[in-house]
Amino acid sequence: MHDGKSSTPGRLMLCLLLPCCRKRYKKSPSFLSIHMGIKADVFPPDTDVHHILLEDWVDMEEPRGTLFASLPTLLDPSLAPPGRHILHAFTPDWIDAWQNLLPAEYEAKKVAVADDICQRLEAIWPGLRGAIEFCEVGTPKTHRRYLNRQDGTYGPIPSRRPLGMLSMPFNTTSIPGLYCVGDSTFPGQGVNAVVFSGFGCAHRVAVDIGLEPGWPAVDKAYNTLLGTVRDRS
């Protein structure tokens, strides 16, 4: 889809689509991410790849309340040097907490927050902090800069309870020839989901321009059904 900033057609498209999108969706938080290189002996032999740490259910949706941790080198040891593991720890966070800081303050806060998170993770892996050999911290500002997302957001989420995944927009729109693709469309956020959205959109365009076979009657009925579900969600 056109970015809508450099042409009149693009701005008109945004005028048509944004009111609906803003009604149905809201901005999700960003993430604080920590990538670490850690001595392997801190992890027991039966360590699982993925972990979620939440000390109190009350804090589940609070910034940095829920911690997620993954060890990809348990699946592919070649990703790290011998005797080492990669640990990726991340937690939802908002950019507001990282604004208006001097460079030295910003770096000091990254170190302090990372140390606090690693201390919490020691409930799972005692001695973790003493085994860290490399640590890189990314904040919501990092996500904003390198991913070009507003406030570093992970993406749009429904502003109210959806009627299942089929209530999400698919690739077609009410404007002929205008298609949508990305994490605001089915099946949602994440690399795999966005790739699926791109594949589906390419196929839809190919069908519409006659490069792939289609079933017009079925497509019309199906799109009408999806439109009804989306309008009611």
C-alpha positions in Angstrom: 0.0 0.0 0.0 1.2 3.5 -0.8 2.6 5.4 2.2 0.0 8.2 1.6 2.5 11.0 2.1 3.6 12.0 -1.4 0.6 11.9 -3.6 -3.0 13.0 -3.6 -4.3 9.5 -4.3 -2.4 8.2 -1.4 -3.8 10.8 1.0 -7.3 10.1 -0.3 -6.9 6.4 0.4 -5.8 7.2 4.0 -8.8 9.4 4.5 -11.0 6.5 3.5 -9.3 3.8 5.5 -8.0 5.4 8.6 -11.3 6.2 10.4 -12.3 2.5 10.2 -8.9 1.3 11.3 -8.7 3.7 14.2 -12.2 2.5 15.3 -11.3 -1.2 15.2 -7.7 -1.1 16.4 -5.4 0.4 18.9 -1.6 0.6 19.3 0.0 -2.3 21.2 3.0 -1.6 23.4 6.5 -2.0 22.3 9.1 -4.4 23.8 12.3 -4.2 25.8 14.6 -6.8 24.3 17.8 -8.2 25.8 20.1 -10.5 23.8 22.7 -12.2 25.9 25.6 -14.6 25.4 25.8 -16.8 28.5 28.0 -19.7 29.7 26.1 -22.9 29.0 26.7 -24.5 32.4 24.2 -22.2 34.0 21.4 -24.0 32.2 20.4 -27.5 33.4 20.4 -30.3 30.7 16.6 -30.5 30.7 16.1 -26.7 30.1 13.2 -25.9 27.8 13.5 -23.5 24.8 10.8 -21.1 25.8 9.8 -19.7 29.2 7.3 -17.1 30.6 7.8 -15.6 33.9 5.0 -13.7 35.8 5.3 -13.4 39.5 1.9 -11.8 40.1 -1.2 -12.0 37.8 -2.1 -8.4 38.7 1.0 -7.3 36.8 0.3 -9.4 33.6 -0.5 -6.4 31.4 1.7 -3.9 33.1 4.9 -2.7 31.4 7.7 -5.2 32.1 5.2 -7.3 34.1 5.5 -10.5 32.0 8.9 -11.7 30.9 9.4 -14.0 27.9 12.7 -15.9 27.4 14.0 -18.1 24.6 17.1 -20.1 24.1 17.4 -20.7 20.3 20.8 -22.4 20.7 19.1 -25.4 22.4 17.6 -26.0 18.9 20.7 -25.0 16.9 24.0 -25.0 19.0 25.9 -23.7 16.0 24.4 -20.2 16.6 26.8 -19.7 19.5 30.4 -20.6 20.3 31.0 -24.0 22.1 30.0 -23.9 25.7 27.8 -20.8 25.3 24.1 -20.2 24.8 22.1 -17.3 23.4 19.3 -16.0 25.6 16.7 -13.6 24.3 14.6 -12.1 27.0 11.9 -9.6 26.2 9.0 -7.9 27.9 6.2 -5.4 26.9 7.2 -1.8 27.4 6.1 1.7 26.4 8.2 4.4 24.8 7.1 7.0 27.3 9.4 5.6 30.0 12.4 6.1 27.7 11.7 9.7 26.5 13.5 12.9 27.5 16.7 11.2 28.8 20.2 12.4 28.2 22.4 9.9 26.4 24.2 8.9 29.6 20.9 8.6 31.4 19.5 6.5 28.7 22.4 4.1 28.7 22.4 3.9 32.5 18.7 3.1 32.5 19.2 0.3 30.0 21.8 -1.3 32.2 19.6 -1.0 35.3 16.5 -2.4 33.7 18.4 -5.3 32.1 20.0 -6.1 35.5 16.5 -6.1 37.1 15.2 -8.4 34.5 18.1 -10.8 34.8 17.7 -10.8 38.5 14.1 -11.9 38.0 15.2 -14.6 35.6 17.5 -16.0 38.2 14.3 -17.5 39.8 14.5 -19.9 36.8 18.3 -20.0 36.3 20.3 -19.3 39.5 23.6 -17.6 38.9 22.5 -16.2 35.5 23.9 -12.7 36.0 27.4 -14.1 36.8 27.4 -16.2 33.6 26.7 -13.3 31.2 29.5 -12.6 28.7 27.6 -10.4 26.3 24.5 -8.3 26.7 22.8 -6.0 24.2 19.6 -4.1 25.2 17.0 -2.7 22.8 14.3 -0.4 24.1 11.1 0.9 22.4 13.2 3.7 21.0 15.4 1.0 19.3 12.3 -0.6 17.8 11.1 2.8 16.6 14.4 3.6 14.9 15.2 0.3 13.2 11.7 -1.0 12.5 10.1 2.4 11.6 7.1 1.7 13.8 5.2 4.5 15.6 6.5 4.6 19.2 8.2 1.3 18.5 4.8 -0.5 18.7 4.7 -4.2 18.0 1.6 -3.5 15.8 -2.1 -3.0 15.9 -4.4 -5.0 18.2 -8.2 -5.0 18.3 -9.7 -2.2 20.4 -12.5 -4.6 21.5 -12.9 -8.3 21.7 -12.9 -9.7 18.1 -15.2 -12.4 16.8 -12.4 -14.8 16.1 -9.5 -14.3 13.6 -11.9 -14.1 10.7 -13.0 -10.7 11.9 -9.5 -9.3 11.0 -9.2 -7.6 7.6 -8.0 -9.8 4.7 -6.1 -8.5 1.7 -9.0 -6.9 -0.2 -10.7 -3.6 0.5 -14.0 -2.0 -0.6 -11.9 0.0 -3.1 -11.3 -2.1 -6.3 -7.7 -2.6 -7.0 -6.6 -1.5 -3.5 -5.1 -4.2 -1.3 -3.8 -4.3 2.2 -0.9 -6.5 3.5 1.0 -6.7 6.8 0.3 -7.3 10.5 -2.9 -5.3 10.5 -4.4 -8.0 8.3 -5.1 -11.7 8.7 -3.4 -13.5 10.4 -1.8 -10.7 12.5 1.5 -9.9 14.1 4.9 -11.7 13.9 7.2 -12.6 11.0 5.4 -15.8 10.1 2.0 -14.1 10.1 3.2 -11.2 7.9 4.8 -13.6 5.4 1.5 -15.5 5.2 -0.3 -12.2 4.6 2.1 -11.3 1.8 1.7 -14.7 0.2 -2.1 -14.4 0.4 -2.1 -10.9 -1.0 0.1 -11.9 -3.9 -2.2 -14.8 -4.7 -5.3 -12.6 -4.5 -3.8 -10.1 -6.9 -2.8 -12.9 -9.3 -6.3 -14.2 -9.3 -7.9 -10.8 -9.8 -5.7 -10.0 -12.8 -6.1 -13.5 -14.3 -2.7 -15.0 -13.7 -4.2 -17.7 -11.4 -7.5 -19.5 -11.7 -10.3 -18.3 -9.4 -14.0 -18.9 -8.6 -15.8 -15.6 -8.8 -19.1 -16.7 -7.4 -17.4 -18.4 -4.4 -15.1 -15.4 -3.9 -18.0 -12.9 -3.9 -20.1 -15.0 -1.4 -17.0 -15.5 0.8 -16.0 -11.9 0.8 -19.5 -10.8 1.6 -19.5 -13.2 4.6 -16.2 -11.9 5.8 -17.3 -8.3 5.5 -20.4 -9.0 7.6 -18.2 -10.6 10.3 -15.8 -7.7 10.3 -18.6 -5.1 10.4 -20.1 -6.7 13.5 -16.8 -7.1 15.3 
